[in-house]
Amino acid sequence: RDLTYIPGRPVYRGWDFGYAHPAVVWAQIDGDGRLCVMHELMGNQEYLDDFGMKVLSLSNEWFPNADFRDFGDIAGTHKHSTSDETDIDILRRMGINCRCQYAYVMSGVKTINQKCGTMVGDYPTVTVSPECPTLIDGFNGGYHFGKDQQGNVSEEPKKDGFYDNLLDALRYLVIHVWDMVDDREWDDLK
């Protein structure tokens, strides 16, 4: 399905922080209430200042004049041992106001699974564009539950240092859009 930017509707960015593979996904809610994930970006050994500049540039290219709403990992509010700034402080300096709040991993995973399995018309409530190949590969098994030495399946998805970054970025966006907002705010998100 071709997912096209709808001018006048907010564009949501989900952020996963870190130096090894910072990640962002861009999404919009369409007229039928589906979350349409339109683009992805994953950095490689990259500081947030540099990665953030790429995100701003691509955001302006793909979504001119959009109203961006940003959501990220609660860890972005913690100071690093090498700096007095948090990841949220760095983004704020760049003009990005990123909302963060704590949520259990499995709460977000369950919400995404439920929304991917719920149809609105001919498409799932969460629809991912072909422009997101790494995210799609993650959904197709790259992001999965690991096993311990006894062969027991873990209670949370495996942190592989690659797929988990984009899937976590999506999870932070989804928990804000569906799990953490009340009905009044939901009307504002559309």
Disulfide bonds with the S-S distance in Angstrom:
none
